[in-house]
Amino acid sequence: MGVKEKIEIATSGVEEVVTLDELKALLEKNKNPVVYTGYEVSGPVHIGHYYTIQKLKQMQKIGFKIKFLLADLHTWLNRKGDEEWIAEMVDYWRETAIAAGLDREKTDFVVGTDYQLKPDYIKNVLSLGLETTVNRAMRSMQEIARDIDNAMVSQMVYPLMQAYDIKSLGVDIAMGGMEQRKIHMLAREMLARQGYSFVAFHTPLLMGLTSTGKMSSSKPETNIMLHDSPEVIRKKISDAFCPAGQTQGNPVIQWTDLLVFDFLKESKREFDVKRPEKFGGNVSFASIEELGKAFESKDLHPMDLKTSVADYLVEMLEPVRKHFESNQGVLSPLEKISK
C-alpha cells in the first residue's frame, strides 16, 4: 500500500492533522509508525470513545502499531475516582477496546502506573514544569479538567505527563478528540526543544443526543454506552434531538455521518431506510450528502431516520454486547458508579 492510500485511510474522519506534510514525511520514512491514544479510565466506554477506537482499528489494519494508554494515574490526578476503583476500571477498558475490534495480540495496552512512577519519568516531567507557565498549563486543560475554575495542582501536572508520555512511549502520531488539541500543541512545543517531534490527529467531538452541545459521560441520555441494550439504544435515539429539515446542529445526522456510514463502508453497504409504501417506500442512500439532501427537503422523516440509525447502532455494537455476555465480570466496576 502506497503512502497516499495510507494517508487517505488514516485521516478519514479526522477533523485536523498537525501537520499533513509531517505525516507524509513520516510515512515515507516509516511504514509502521506508532499511533497512541490515551484514555482516562473514569467511567463507561461510550460511543464517542468507540469512534476513536474504530480509527485505531482502521490504522492497525494498514500496518500502524497501536499503543493504547490506560491512563490510570491521569484519572486519579484529574479527580475522577479513588485508586482501588480506577484499578478495576483498567481491566474493563482494556476488555471493551478489544471487544470493539482492537487486536488483543497486536495492540500494546500500556497502564500508566507501570512506568509513570519511575524516578526517571518523574524527573523528566518535573523538568518540563520548569519551562511551562501555570497559565499555559491551565489553558491546555480547559476542555479536560474537572472543575477547572477550582483546579488543583495535580491537574496542572497532567499536561506535562501527557507530553512526556508521547516521548516516553516512542509515539509518532498522537490521536485524540478536539478537546486534546491544546495539550497536543503544548506538547509539540515542549518536545521540539528536546529534538522530538510527533504528528497530532484530532477527531471531531460527537454531539450529545439531547441538544447541539457535546455529549457528557455524566449524562447517559446524551450518549450511548457500549453496554447499552438494544432496547435502550432505540429509546435514546427515538428521544434524540432531530429537527425536521435541519442537518446543521443535528446530532442524529452527525452520528449517521461519522458512525453509521463509517460502519457501512467496511461491508460496502448503503444506508437503507425501510418504510411503508404510503410514506414513500424503502429507500437507500449511498452517501451522507445524498441522505442530507433528502432530509433537508423533508423527503426523509426524522423518525424514519432515527429508526434506521438505531438499527445500525444495535448491529454495530453487537460484538461488544456479546463480549460482555460471555465475560460478566467485565462490567462489575460500573456497578459502583451508580451506588
Beta strands, then each sheet from edge to edge (+ up, - down):
strand 1: 16-18
strand 2: 34-39
strand 3: 65-70
strand 4: 108-111
strand 5: 173-177
strand 6: 199-203
strand 7: 271-273
strand 8: 283-285
sheet 1: 1+ 6- 5- 2- 3- 4-
sheet 2: 7+ 8-
end
